[in-house]
């Protein structure tokens, strides 16, 4: 099923003030089984997994294993898999492309320049995401407007022009960090223990650090870069 940009904009207006569960129910009723949650198993994604499990236990979820994740991330993946009795589709980067990149530029090329960091993200994350989305009509994310200067105009329902004009659903776009953690505590949702150590946003191990008092939520991601460059390419949001 394909929606036009005009139809999607109307739906975004309709659901702007609706609860995340209402957005998710509409999305599952409309697109299942050709819809999946893209999860890095951060706090927001785990909230959505809990919500999805209560709407349709046969919901789909996938993740991108870059090969550079923290052990704590793998631990929470297994906890989620067990608690919700769900299979998790895992996508890995192309081995030959990773080998060539590392041979030419080194293991930690991402520290050398923004271009090299984007190359690494492209190979380890963006290309696997393209494969993951290739058979879907829609995907769900845990993006929030308050997370980054690049996400302030995020809509709850939009067209993903970078991936064949499929629908992108962001049910908690308008949520605060406090709402996320309140839900986790009230519903006993498993979460990555790195959050207890000051990690507000968790990606690859060498590119993520705890944030300092007063820093923004994503300050710990690619902390050596300016805020305007802090997207890996998975969620580049084009303004209309």
Secondary structure by P-SEA (a helix, b strand, c coil): ccccaaaaaaaaaaaccccaaaaaaaaaacccccbbbbccccaaaaaaaaaaaaacccbbbbbbccccccaaaaaaaaaaaaaacbbbbbbbccaaaaaaaaaccccccccccaaaaaaaaaaacaaaaaaaaccccbbbbcccccccccccccccccccccccccbbbbccccccaaaaaaaaaaaccccccccccccccccccccbbbbccccccccccccccccccccccccccccc
